[in-house]
């Protein structure tokens, strides 16, 4: 323990980092032993604390680099999906959620059914929290694996896709009001709109 303490003291005071060579000097060892007082202990403590805080900040910076779906991006997806549905005269509900399944953007088109509202939200949440298309679970259930429908957060009906940005799932988008194969076309139109915007930013 004294070897490490002496070395830390020597480093703090601007000495050599060569532990073995420096500790072979009797004068340095004697000086270290004489200065093992409370002032030195506090110095070592704050030095260690400084290293800890620096390491913590680096980890925080890495955490902040995680992709997050912004409200503006959610609105772009919704408007892209809305334009597709409007062009085809389809009456749907459109929902966009973040990676935790929290609703960020929603549209209920005139003439769409009331039941499509919650269904669209459920599809979006399922895609976000499972990081898989809702069709993945629909196919599992169709193959007889009924337990898939019991997984928390799963909505096993096609019409929901995860939102992927730079290889990370940042949310989900769901559409309801049509046959599933048409719902997914509206979903894809929304994702394509976001991809075009991101391409223009690059």
C-alpha positions as CSV (number, residue, x, y, z in Angstrom):
1,X,0.0,0.0,0.0
2,X,2.8,2.4,0.9
3,X,4.4,1.8,-2.6
4,X,1.2,3.0,-4.3
5,X,0.7,5.9,-2.0
6,X,4.3,7.1,-2.5
7,X,3.9,6.8,-6.2
8,X,0.7,8.8,-6.2
9,X,2.4,11.5,-4.1
10,X,5.3,11.6,-6.5
11,X,3.0,11.9,-9.5
12,X,1.0,14.7,-7.9
13,X,4.2,16.6,-7.2
14,X,5.2,16.3,-10.8
15,X,7.7,13.5,-10.4
16,X,8.6,10.6,-12.6
17,X,6.0,8.0,-13.6
18,X,8.6,5.2,-13.5
19,X,7.4,3.4,-10.4
20,X,10.2,0.8,-10.1
21,X,13.1,3.2,-10.7
22,X,11.7,6.0,-8.5
23,X,11.0,3.7,-5.6
24,X,14.6,2.4,-5.7
25,X,15.6,5.8,-4.4
26,X,15.8,5.7,-0.5
27,X,15.5,9.5,-0.3
28,X,12.1,9.4,-2.1
29,X,10.8,6.5,0.1
30,X,11.8,8.4,3.2
31,X,10.1,11.6,2.0
32,X,6.9,9.7,1.3
33,X,6.8,8.2,4.8
34,X,7.3,11.6,6.4
35,X,4.4,13.1,4.4
36,X,1.8,10.4,5.2
37,X,-0.2,13.0,7.2
38,X,-3.9,14.1,6.8
39,X,-3.0,16.8,4.3
40,X,-1.4,14.1,2.0
41,X,-4.4,11.8,2.5
42,X,-6.8,14.6,1.5
43,X,-4.6,15.2,-1.5
44,X,-4.7,11.6,-2.6
45,X,-8.5,11.5,-2.0
46,X,-9.2,14.5,-4.2
47,X,-6.8,13.1,-6.8
48,X,-8.8,9.8,-6.9
49,X,-12.1,11.7,-6.8
50,X,-10.9,13.8,-9.8
51,X,-10.2,10.6,-11.8
52,X,-13.6,9.1,-10.8
53,X,-15.5,12.3,-11.9
54,X,-13.5,12.4,-15.2
55,X,-14.4,8.8,-15.9
56,X,-18.0,9.4,-15.1
57,X,-18.2,12.4,-17.4
58,X,-16.8,10.3,-20.2
59,X,-19.4,7.7,-19.7
60,X,-22.1,10.4,-19.7
61,X,-20.9,11.7,-23.0
62,X,-21.0,8.3,-24.5
63,X,-24.6,7.9,-23.2
64,X,-25.6,11.2,-24.7
65,X,-24.5,10.0,-28.1
66,X,-27.3,7.5,-28.2
67,X,-29.8,8.3,-31.0
68,X,-33.2,9.8,-29.9
69,X,-36.3,10.4,-32.0
70,X,-37.0,14.1,-32.1
71,X,-40.5,15.6,-32.3
72,X,-39.8,17.1,-35.7
73,X,-38.8,13.7,-37.0
74,X,-41.9,12.1,-35.7
75,X,-44.0,14.8,-37.4
76,X,-42.2,14.2,-40.7
77,X,-43.1,10.5,-40.5
78,X,-46.7,11.3,-39.7
79,X,-47.0,13.8,-42.5
80,X,-45.3,11.4,-45.0
81,X,-47.8,8.7,-44.0
82,X,-50.7,11.1,-44.1
83,X,-49.8,12.3,-47.7
84,X,-49.7,8.7,-48.9
85,X,-53.1,7.8,-47.3
86,X,-54.6,11.1,-48.6
87,X,-53.3,10.4,-52.1
88,X,-55.0,7.0,-52.1
89,X,-58.1,8.3,-50.4
90,X,-57.5,5.9,-47.5
91,X,-59.0,6.7,-44.1
92,X,-56.5,5.7,-41.4
93,X,-55.0,6.6,-38.0
94,X,-51.3,7.1,-37.8
95,X,-49.2,6.9,-34.6
96,X,-45.5,7.6,-33.9
97,X,-43.8,6.7,-30.6
98,X,-40.3,6.9,-29.2
99,X,-38.1,4.0,-28.2
100,X,-40.0,3.7,-24.8
101,X,-43.4,3.6,-26.6
102,X,-44.3,7.1,-25.6
103,X,-46.6,8.8,-28.1
104,X,-45.0,11.7,-30.0
105,X,-47.2,12.3,-33.0
106,X,-50.7,11.2,-34.0
107,X,-53.2,11.8,-36.8
108,X,-56.8,10.5,-37.2
109,X,-57.9,11.2,-40.7
110,X,-61.5,12.2,-41.3
111,X,-63.7,9.2,-41.9
112,X,-61.4,6.7,-40.2
113,X,-62.8,4.4,-37.6
114,X,-62.6,5.1,-33.9
115,X,-61.2,1.6,-33.3
116,X,-58.2,2.4,-35.5
117,X,-56.9,5.0,-33.0
118,X,-55.8,2.6,-30.3
119,X,-54.8,0.0,-32.8
120,X,-52.4,2.3,-34.5
121,X,-50.8,3.3,-31.2
122,X,-50.5,-0.3,-30.1
123,X,-48.8,-1.3,-33.4
124,X,-46.3,1.6,-33.0
125,X,-45.5,0.7,-29.4
126,X,-45.1,-3.0,-30.2
127,X,-42.6,-2.2,-33.0
128,X,-40.7,0.2,-30.7
129,X,-40.4,-1.9,-27.6
130,X,-39.8,-5.2,-29.4
131,X,-37.6,-3.6,-32.1
132,X,-39.4,-5.8,-34.6
133,X,-42.2,-5.4,-37.2
134,X,-45.6,-6.4,-35.9
135,X,-45.8,-8.8,-38.8
136,X,-43.0,-10.8,-37.2
137,X,-45.3,-11.8,-34.3
138,X,-48.3,-12.2,-36.6
139,X,-46.4,-14.8,-38.5
140,X,-45.4,-16.6,-35.3
141,X,-49.0,-16.8,-34.1
142,X,-50.1,-18.0,-37.6
143,X,-47.5,-20.8,-37.3
144,X,-49.2,-21.9,-34.0
145,X,-46.8,-20.2,-31.6
146,X,-49.6,-18.6,-29.7
147,X,-47.3,-17.7,-26.8
148,X,-45.9,-14.9,-29.0
149,X,-49.1,-12.9,-28.5
150,X,-48.7,-13.1,-24.7
151,X,-45.3,-11.3,-24.7
152,X,-45.6,-8.0,-23.0
153,X,-46.1,-5.1,-25.4
154,X,-46.6,-7.3,-28.5
155,X,-49.4,-6.5,-30.9
156,X,-49.4,-9.4,-33.5
157,X,-51.1,-7.6,-36.5
158,X,-49.2,-6.3,-39.4
159,X,-49.0,-2.5,-39.7
160,X,-46.2,-1.4,-37.4
161,X,-42.5,-0.9,-38.1
162,X,-39.6,0.1,-35.9
163,X,-37.9,3.5,-36.7
164,X,-34.2,3.0,-37.3
165,X,-31.7,5.9,-37.3
166,X,-28.0,5.2,-37.8
167,X,-28.6,1.5,-37.0
168,X,-30.4,2.2,-33.7
169,X,-34.2,1.7,-33.1
170,X,-35.4,5.1,-31.9
171,X,-39.2,4.5,-32.0
172,X,-42.0,2.9,-33.9
173,X,-44.8,3.9,-36.3
174,X,-48.2,2.2,-36.7
175,X,-51.1,2.6,-39.0
176,X,-54.6,1.2,-38.8
177,X,-57.8,1.5,-40.7
178,X,-57.2,-0.7,-43.8
179,X,-56.2,-4.2,-44.6
180,X,-52.8,-4.9,-43.0
181,X,-51.0,-5.1,-46.3
182,X,-52.2,-1.6,-47.1
183,X,-51.6,-0.3,-43.6
184,X,-47.9,-1.2,-44.0
185,X,-47.7,0.8,-47.2
186,X,-48.7,3.9,-45.4
187,X,-46.2,3.1,-42.6
188,X,-43.4,2.7,-45.2
189,X,-44.3,6.0,-46.8
190,X,-43.8,7.8,-43.5
191,X,-40.4,6.1,-43.0
192,X,-39.4,7.0,-46.5
193,X,-40.2,10.7,-45.9
194,X,-37.9,10.7,-42.9
195,X,-35.1,9.0,-44.8
196,X,-35.3,11.7,-47.5
197,X,-35.0,14.4,-44.9
198,X,-32.0,12.7,-43.3
199,X,-30.4,12.4,-46.7
200,X,-30.9,16.1,-47.4
201,X,-29.1,16.9,-44.0
202,X,-26.1,14.8,-44.8
